[in-house]
Amino acid sequence: MTKHWTAALAAGTFVLSGAAFAQTTPTDEQTDDESLDTITVLGTRTERPISEVPVTISIITAEQLNQELTRDIADLVRYEPGVSVAGTGSRFGLSGFNIRGIGGNRVLTVVDGVRLPDEFSFGPFLSARRDFVDVDSLERAEIARGPISSLYGSDALGGVVSFTTKGPRAYLEDDNLHIGGKLGWSGADESTVGSINFAAGNEQLAGLLIITQRDLQETENQGSIGGFGPTRELPDPQDITSTNVVGKLAWQIAEGHELTLGLDYLTNETDTQIFSDYGTIVSGTLVNTRDAIDERERTRFSLAYNTDAQTAFFDQLRASVYTQTSETQQDTFEDRVTGAGTGVAQTRERRSFYEQEIVGAFAQLSKVFQVGETEHLVTYGFDYWATDNQSIRDGGTFDATGAPTFEFFPLPTRDFPITEVDQLAFFVQDEIELFGGRLMLSPGLRFDSFDANATADAIYLSGNPGSPTPEDYDDSEVTARLGVVFAVTEAISTYALYSEGFRAPPYDDVNVGFTNFIGGYKTIANPGLRSERSEGIELGVRWQGDDSAISFNVFQTDFEDFIESFAIAPQFAASFGIDPADNLLTFQSINRAGVELQGAELSAQFALGSIVDVGSFGLRSAIAYADGEETATGAPIDSVEPLTAVFGLTYRTPGESWGGELVLTLVEAKDESEIVNPALRAPTDGYGIVDLLVYGDITERFSVNAGLFNLTDKVYTRWADSAGIGADAPLRFTQPGFNAAVNLRYDF
């Protein structure tokens, strides 16, 4: 597929838009509940219809997750152009979210307002990622695109993904007791899932418990060559087990006052036989076998207080305190022979551990008042959180008798010193309605301060000889935001947004330290790293009908002092990165001058019409285009996704008890001109895939969701996964061919 389909997409979009404007009035079966103007909290921190917020937001409900047979966070954004999750072909699993080309820890990801653990990777045996959410526990997911630090602080440089877990009262609208269950299967990874939810209570006291168990294998691909080594195309064998427990207890202590106690626990174990590494030679040693056991665990407790009691200072108050602990342990086991297979037989073990603990408190107050002809909704509050962060690498090499052999660098060691980071923020926003509500201005300010304290313990010092003493560092930043929404007519509105982003220097970039004498390289600290900053502008127009909607926006974001991890140390540029003091190639995290991103996004959803006794049809479409470059060199930004479009044709029976959707996804190719170094990250072909989704209520209590994916058995590689290919067989990173999935749900 070539770029020529771009024009076809644009033409098709205008045709669809015209059909939307020409759609007839709703049928008698359509009600106000079917309005597409969904309420969001993410855009302004207050409840607003999407048509009234000056930012692009996607909302994915629990019903959508069920209908799309979502297994994980990658499936969650499967039909969200411009948003991706990488990880196919890796033993370490899924990474975090990438929004408009910005990913990793630059995208803030929260569950019930609590930040997910940071990503952290170092070397070939440690990659702690952010796949800490089981989608069956979610009531909704909201995705805000672009910098939004003035509302959510550091790490919201590229956007925000906000997950809300299910609560008890949604299950108890008609009864004081609810028990429900789900069983599911997917052929893409031979996964089985079982989930049970139990809710009980009344208006004063209600509780909910959700337990989800998943068992799966490696995700299938479209390779055909097995065997061992980098030429292997089939996926490496994996056995994966995951358990998630979510509990909530909501207590209405008085009218208008509620306390909610929350628990969220997730554990995952992945056992991998890394056949693609069998038989490789590393630093003159033959690796006969390499296997791994990777475990991760997250536990979060929270206590939230909500009240709508009106006082002189607020009409609504939301506050919470929380604590969260996350651990990632990744063990690697090797059978090897020195001298490229002609020397001494050995076994080697590597254990990598990363832990982050967070405690925090948050309070947000809102007050409505009038000044003359204008109405104001002022939102203000504070946000505090502190993290303790540490990593450790350990292990050993043993001969055939089990006796330890010499290691070329000391173990155990730390890749960065134990670091405590305290962050405190104050924010204020005023949503001002003028001209009878036709014009809304939403200026906002936020002040963030952070303080990082590093502790160089004996493990760090012994494992990093010659490294400088780690330094504490601190900084502060004020970020601003101004949004404008203007209702041209009752159906058409326009918006503009200026928003600033901010990200403090990561602790693992500032004080990182590692020396590998046998490899001839080292990494050194950079206490002079500056905070990353961004300025973004977005302009958009929306049309909202009774059962149809169209939205189009353009954006540009400029980033300053973008941090590049493990770059060639610039102070040794004259010697090609070699430190003359020890003749080691030297890497260091540095600030780049700047990065510029721009693009456009369009989405449309509308009814095609209804046929009596047959059902109703609808169409949805979404297109995302982005481009980026480094301002100093003009080099492209590899993390930007190619032009992507999704079209879905939906059908519902007259009673809406049965329905389905045929989904077409089109992705443009990435050619060499769009890649910094095609030798390191190969171009990918464009592709089109077709999925069929079906759902239905067998009885009032029993429902089924089924899906057929990649109906044409297309061979394709997602651009998000191409970074992991390297010297391996490209087909090992392809997505599954034709596959099916089914979920069964029953409410007792």
Solvent accessible surface area in square Angstrom, and as a share of the most:
residue,aa,sasa,rsa
1,M,105,0.47
2,T,83,0.48
3,K,94,0.40
4,H,159,0.71
5,W,28,0.10
6,T,55,0.32
7,A,74,0.57
8,A,64,0.49
9,L,12,0.06
10,A,47,0.36
11,A,58,0.45
12,G,27,0.26
13,T,5,0.03
14,F,154,0.64
15,V,103,0.59
16,L,30,0.15
17,S,17,0.11
18,G,40,0.38
19,A,44,0.34
20,A,0,0.00
21,F,113,0.47
22,A,80,0.62
23,Q,47,0.21
24,T,110,0.64
25,T,113,0.66
26,P,48,0.30
27,T,55,0.32
28,D,151,0.78
29,E,100,0.45
30,Q,38,0.17
31,T,81,0.47
32,D,134,0.69
33,D,136,0.71
34,E,40,0.18
35,S,57,0.37
36,L,48,0.24
37,D,37,0.19
38,T,51,0.30
39,I,81,0.41
40,T,0,0.00
41,V,57,0.32
42,L,7,0.03
43,G,0,0.00
44,T,0,0.00
45,R,19,0.07
46,T,13,0.08
47,E,133,0.60
48,R,24,0.09
49,P,33,0.21
50,I,36,0.18
51,S,21,0.14
52,E,65,0.29
53,V,0,0.00
54,P,0,0.00
55,V,3,0.02
56,T,25,0.14
57,I,15,0.07
58,S,18,0.12
59,I,23,0.12
60,I,5,0.03
61,T,45,0.26
62,A,18,0.14
63,E,113,0.51
64,Q,57,0.25
65,L,11,0.05
66,N,25,0.13
67,Q,44,0.20
68,E,14,0.06
69,L,5,0.02
70,T,6,0.03
71,R,54,0.20
72,D,35,0.18
73,I,3,0.01
74,A,17,0.13
75,D,11,0.05
76,L,4,0.02
77,V,6,0.04
78,R,66,0.24
79,Y,13,0.05
80,E,35,0.15
81,P,10,0.06
82,G,13,0.13
83,V,8,0.05
84,S,11,0.07
85,V,1,0.00
86,A,27,0.21
87,G,11,0.11
88,T,25,0.15
89,G,29,0.28
90,S,34,0.22
91,R,26,0.09
92,F,36,0.15
93,G,27,0.26
94,L,27,0.14
95,S,23,0.15
96,G,6,0.06
97,F,5,0.02
98,N,25,0.13
99,I,0,0.00
100,R,15,0.05
101,G,2,0.02
102,I,6,0.03
103,G,18,0.18
104,G,25,0.24
105,N,29,0.15
106,R,39,0.14
107,V,0,0.00
108,L,3,0.02
109,T,3,0.02
110,V,12,0.07
111,V,1,0.00
112,D,46,0.24
113,G,52,0.50
114,V,3,0.02
115,R,22,0.08
116,L,5,0.03
117,P,3,0.02
118,D,32,0.17
119,E,39,0.18
120,F,6,0.03
121,S,60,0.39
122,F,17,0.07
123,G,55,0.53
124,P,99,0.62
125,F,25,0.10
126,L,1,0.01
127,S,10,0.07
128,A,2,0.01
129,R,53,0.19
130,R,12,0.04
131,D,20,0.10
132,F,3,0.01
133,V,11,0.06
134,D,9,0.04
135,V,3,0.02
136,D,17,0.09
137,S,3,0.02
138,L,0,0.00
139,E,65,0.29
140,R,56,0.21
141,A,0,0.00
142,E,10,0.05
143,I,0,0.00
144,A,0,0.00
145,R,15,0.05
146,G,7,0.07
147,P,12,0.07
148,I,3,0.02
149,S,0,0.00
150,S,2,0.02
151,L,4,0.02
152,Y,24,0.09
153,G,0,0.00
154,S,2,0.02
155,D,27,0.14
156,A,0,0.00
157,L,0,0.00
158,G,4,0.04
159,G,0,0.00
160,V,0,0.00
161,V,0,0.00
162,S,20,0.13
163,F,1,0.00
164,T,53,0.31
165,T,3,0.02
166,K,31,0.13
167,G,23,0.22
168,P,6,0.04
169,R,77,0.28
170,A,61,0.48
171,Y,49,0.18
172,L,25,0.12
173,E,142,0.64
174,D,144,0.75
175,D,88,0.46
176,N,97,0.49
177,L,93,0.46
178,H,28,0.13
179,I,54,0.27
180,G,1,0.01
181,G,19,0.18
182,K,21,0.09
183,L,122,0.61
184,G,11,0.10
185,W,101,0.35
186,S,5,0.03
187,G,14,0.13
188,A,4,0.03
189,D,6,0.03
190,E,82,0.37
191,S,12,0.07
192,T,69,0.40
193,V,15,0.08
194,G,24,0.23
195,S,12,0.08
196,I,85,0.43
197,N,23,0.12
198,F,91,0.38
199,A,0,0.00
200,A,34,0.26
201,G,20,0.20
202,N,87,0.44
203,E,150,0.67
204,Q,107,0.47
205,L,82,0.41
206,A,1,0.01
207,G,17,0.16
208,L,8,0.04
209,L,76,0.38
210,I,3,0.02
211,I,69,0.35
212,T,1,0.00
213,Q,67,0.30
214,R,25,0.09
215,D,60,0.31
216,L,36,0.18
217,Q,81,0.36
218,E,30,0.14
219,T,52,0.30
220,E,71,0.32
221,N,18,0.09
222,Q,35,0.15
223,G,11,0.11
224,S,92,0.59
225,I,95,0.48
226,G,27,0.26
227,G,43,0.41
228,F,119,0.50
229,G,5,0.05
230,P,53,0.33
231,T,99,0.57
232,R,19,0.07
233,E,21,0.10
234,L,63,0.31
235,P,20,0.13
236,D,17,0.09
237,P,35,0.22
238,Q,24,0.11
239,D,92,0.47
240,I,25,0.13
241,T,61,0.35
242,S,10,0.07
243,T,32,0.19
244,N,3,0.02
245,V,32,0.19
246,V,1,0.01
247,G,12,0.11
248,K,33,0.14
249,L,82,0.41
250,A,5,0.04
251,W,118,0.42
252,Q,62,0.28
253,I,70,0.36
254,A,53,0.41
255,E,159,0.71
256,G,26,0.25
257,H,48,0.22
258,E,43,0.19
259,L,48,0.24
260,T,28,0.16
261,L,91,0.45
262,G,5,0.04
263,L,54,0.27
264,D,3,0.02
265,Y,64,0.24
266,L,6,0.03
267,T,42,0.24
268,N,12,0.06
269,E,67,0.30
270,T,12,0.07
271,D,53,0.27
272,T,3,0.02
273,Q,84,0.37
274,I,13,0.07
275,F,38,0.16
276,S,3,0.02
277,D,34,0.18
278,Y,20,0.08
279,G,46,0.44
280,T,29,0.17
281,I,101,0.51
282,V,70,0.41
283,S,97,0.62
284,G,38,0.37
285,T,12,0.07
286,L,40,0.20
287,V,0,0.00
288,N,61,0.31
289,T,40,0.23
290,R,24,0.09
291,D,44,0.23
292,A,2,0.02
293,I,64,0.33
294,D,12,0.06
295,E,70,0.31
296,R,44,0.16
297,E,67,0.30
298,R,3,0.01
299,T,33,0.19
300,R,4,0.01
301,F,103,0.43
302,S,17,0.11
303,L,74,0.37
304,A,28,0.22
305,Y,55,0.21
306,N,61,0.31
307,T,7,0.04
308,D,87,0.45
309,A,35,0.27
310,Q,145,0.65
311,T,57,0.33
312,A,91,0.70
313,F,153,0.64
314,F,33,0.14
315,D,25,0.13
316,Q,83,0.37
317,L,29,0.14
318,R,77,0.28
319,A,28,0.21
320,S,28,0.18
321,V,79,0.46
322,Y,16,0.06
323,T,57,0.33
324,Q,4,0.02
325,T,48,0.28
326,S,4,0.03
327,E,62,0.28
328,T,7,0.04
329,Q,46,0.21
330,Q,7,0.03
331,D,10,0.05
332,T,2,0.01
333,F,77,0.32
334,E,6,0.03
335,D,66,0.34
336,R,34,0.12
337,V,24,0.14
338,T,37,0.21
339,G,44,0.43
340,A,50,0.39
341,G,30,0.29
342,T,124,0.72
343,G,43,0.42
344,V,89,0.51
345,A,53,0.41
346,Q,27,0.12
347,T,59,0.34
348,R,37,0.14
349,E,78,0.35
350,R,17,0.06
351,R,120,0.44
352,S,1,0.01
353,F,43,0.18
354,Y,5,0.02
355,E,25,0.11
356,Q,8,0.04
357,E,71,0.32
358,I,5,0.03
359,V,76,0.44
360,G,8,0.07
361,A,25,0.20
362,F,26,0.11
363,A,13,0.10
364,Q,5,0.02
365,L,34,0.17
366,S,9,0.06
367,K,46,0.19
368,V,69,0.40
369,F,80,0.33
370,Q,131,0.58
371,V,86,0.50
372,G,71,0.68
373,E,165,0.74
374,T,29,0.17
375,E,67,0.30
376,H,24,0.11
377,L,30,0.15
378,V,26,0.15
379,T,1,0.00
380,Y,69,0.26
381,G,11,0.10
382,F,72,0.30
383,D,8,0.04
384,Y,74,0.28
385,W,4,0.01
386,A,12,0.09
387,T,13,0.07
388,D,66,0.34
389,N,1,0.00
390,Q,55,0.24
391,S,1,0.00
392,I,42,0.21
393,R,24,0.09
394,D,55,0.28
395,G,31,0.30
396,G,10,0.09
397,T,9,0.05
398,F,56,0.23
399,D,39,0.20
400,A,92,0.71
401,T,121,0.70
402,G,48,0.46
403,A,43,0.33
404,P,107,0.68
405,T,45,0.26
406,F,155,0.64
407,E,41,0.18
408,F,111,0.46
409,F,29,0.12
410,P,55,0.35
411,L,36,0.18
412,P,49,0.31
413,T,2,0.01
414,R,17,0.06
415,D,0,0.00
416,F,0,0.00
417,P,0,0.00
418,I,49,0.25
419,T,1,0.00
420,E,72,0.32
421,V,13,0.07
422,D,38,0.20
423,Q,24,0.11
424,L,65,0.33
425,A,0,0.00
426,F,108,0.45
427,F,10,0.04
428,V,67,0.38
429,Q,3,0.01
430,D,29,0.15
431,E,1,0.00
432,I,30,0.15
433,E,44,0.20
434,L,40,0.20
435,F,145,0.61
436,G,87,0.84
437,G,37,0.35
438,R,115,0.42
439,L,32,0.16
440,M,10,0.04
441,L,53,0.26
442,S,0,0.00
443,P,50,0.31
444,G,9,0.08
445,L,93,0.46
446,R,2,0.01
447,F,83,0.35
448,D,5,0.03
449,S,34,0.22
450,F,7,0.03
451,D,60,0.31
452,A,1,0.00
453,N,60,0.31
454,A,22,0.17
455,T,78,0.45
456,A,31,0.24
457,D,37,0.19
458,A,80,0.62
459,I,48,0.24
460,Y,5,0.02
461,L,99,0.49
462,S,67,0.43
463,G,6,0.06
464,N,4,0.02
465,P,70,0.44
466,G,86,0.83
467,S,34,0.22
468,P,85,0.53
469,T,106,0.62
470,P,18,0.12
471,E,91,0.41
472,D,85,0.44
473,Y,30,0.11
474,D,105,0.54
475,D,49,0.26
476,S,50,0.32
477,E,31,0.14
478,V,81,0.46
479,T,2,0.01
480,A,28,0.22
481,R,5,0.02
482,L,83,0.41
483,G,1,0.01
484,V,44,0.25
485,V,11,0.06
486,F,75,0.31
487,A,30,0.23
488,V,64,0.37
489,T,71,0.42
490,E,189,0.85
491,A,34,0.27
492,I,56,0.28
493,S,14,0.09
494,T,51,0.30
495,Y,9,0.04
496,A,34,0.27
497,L,14,0.07
498,Y,70,0.27
499,S,2,0.01
500,E,37,0.17
501,G,2,0.02
502,F,1,0.01
503,R,18,0.07
504,A,14,0.11
505,P,8,0.05
506,P,19,0.12
507,Y,16,0.06
508,D,28,0.14
509,D,8,0.04
510,V,1,0.01
511,N,2,0.01
512,V,2,0.01
513,G,1,0.01
514,F,12,0.05
515,T,14,0.08
516,N,20,0.10
517,F,114,0.47
518,I,90,0.46
519,G,43,0.41
520,G,28,0.26
521,Y,71,0.27
522,K,25,0.10
523,T,10,0.06
524,I,34,0.17
525,A,16,0.13
526,N,28,0.14
527,P,60,0.38
528,G,52,0.50
529,L,15,0.07
530,R,129,0.47
531,S,1,0.00
532,E,0,0.00
533,R,74,0.27
534,S,4,0.02
535,E,85,0.38
536,G,5,0.05
537,I,96,0.49
538,E,7,0.03
539,L,94,0.47
540,G,10,0.10
541,V,60,0.35
542,R,17,0.06
543,W,29,0.10
544,Q,41,0.18
545,G,17,0.16
546,D,93,0.48
547,D,20,0.10
548,S,0,0.00
549,A,23,0.18
550,I,18,0.09
551,S,29,0.19
552,F,81,0.34
553,N,4,0.02
554,V,61,0.35
555,F,13,0.05
556,Q,77,0.34
557,T,7,0.04
558,D,55,0.28
559,F,6,0.02
560,E,98,0.44
561,D,25,0.13
562,F,33,0.14
563,I,7,0.03
564,E,64,0.28
565,S,53,0.34
566,F,77,0.32
567,A,6,0.05
568,I,77,0.39
569,A,0,0.00
570,P,74,0.47
571,Q,100,0.45
572,F,38,0.16
573,A,64,0.50
574,A,106,0.82
575,S,37,0.24
576,F,176,0.73
577,G,0,0.00
578,I,60,0.30
579,D,15,0.08
580,P,96,0.60
581,A,95,0.74
582,D,57,0.30
583,N,115,0.59
584,L,12,0.06
585,L,54,0.27
586,T,0,0.00
587,F,48,0.20
588,Q,16,0.07
589,S,0,0.00
590,I,19,0.10
591,N,28,0.15
592,R,86,0.32
593,A,70,0.54
594,G,4,0.04
595,V,6,0.03
596,E,46,0.21
597,L,3,0.02
598,Q,50,0.22
599,G,9,0.09
600,A,27,0.21
601,E,16,0.07
602,L,31,0.16
603,S,50,0.32
604,A,4,0.03
605,Q,87,0.39
606,F,5,0.02
607,A,23,0.18
608,L,89,0.44
609,G,35,0.34
610,S,47,0.31
611,I,95,0.48
612,V,128,0.74
613,D,128,0.66
614,V,73,0.42
615,G,2,0.02
616,S,23,0.15
617,F,69,0.29
618,G,10,0.09
619,L,25,0.13
620,R,49,0.18
621,S,5,0.03
622,A,23,0.18
623,I,25,0.13
624,A,8,0.06
625,Y,103,0.39
626,A,19,0.15
627,D,69,0.36
628,G,4,0.04
629,E,71,0.32
630,E,33,0.15
631,T,74,0.43
632,A,74,0.57
633,T,99,0.58
634,G,41,0.39
635,A,28,0.21
636,P,34,0.21
637,I,32,0.16
638,D,30,0.16
639,S,42,0.27
640,V,4,0.02
641,E,31,0.14
642,P,12,0.08
643,L,14,0.07
644,T,16,0.09
645,A,0,0.00
646,V,4,0.02
647,F,32,0.13
648,G,0,0.00
649,L,77,0.39
650,T,42,0.25
651,Y,66,0.25
652,R,83,0.30
653,T,32,0.19
654,P,54,0.34
655,G,65,0.62
656,E,77,0.35
657,S,45,0.29
658,W,97,0.34
659,G,6,0.06
660,G,13,0.12
661,E,22,0.10
662,L,81,0.40
663,V,1,0.01
664,L,63,0.31
665,T,12,0.07
666,L,26,0.13
667,V,12,0.07
668,E,17,0.08
669,A,22,0.17
670,K,12,0.05
671,D,53,0.28
672,E,109,0.49
673,S,93,0.60
674,E,53,0.24
675,I,7,0.04
676,V,87,0.50
677,N,61,0.31
678,P,44,0.28
679,A,97,0.75
680,L,129,0.64
681,R,35,0.13
682,A,45,0.35
683,P,55,0.34
684,T,15,0.09
685,D,121,0.63
686,G,5,0.04
687,Y,16,0.06
688,G,16,0.16
689,I,17,0.08
690,V,35,0.20
691,D,3,0.02
692,L,60,0.30
693,L,4,0.02
694,V,60,0.35
695,Y,41,0.16
696,G,2,0.02
697,D,69,0.36
698,I,86,0.44
699,T,78,0.45
700,E,178,0.80
701,R,125,0.46
702,F,60,0.25
703,S,14,0.09
704,V,27,0.16
705,N,3,0.01
706,A,36,0.28
707,G,3,0.03
708,L,66,0.33
709,F,18,0.07
710,N,4,0.02
711,L,62,0.31
712,T,92,0.53
713,D,76,0.39
714,K,75,0.32
715,V,78,0.45
716,Y,27,0.10
717,T,23,0.13
718,R,49,0.18
719,W,6,0.02
720,A,16,0.12
721,D,5,0.03
722,S,0,0.00
723,A,63,0.49
724,G,50,0.48
725,I,15,0.08
726,G,56,0.54
727,A,102,0.79
728,D,39,0.20
729,A,13,0.10
730,P,82,0.52
731,L,60,0.30
732,R,12,0.04
733,F,6,0.03
734,T,3,0.02
735,Q,23,0.10
736,P,14,0.09
737,G,12,0.11
738,F,106,0.44
739,N,22,0.11
740,A,30,0.24
741,A,9,0.07
742,V,51,0.29
743,N,13,0.06
744,L,70,0.35
745,R,83,0.30
746,Y,84,0.32
747,D,62,0.32
748,F,136,0.57
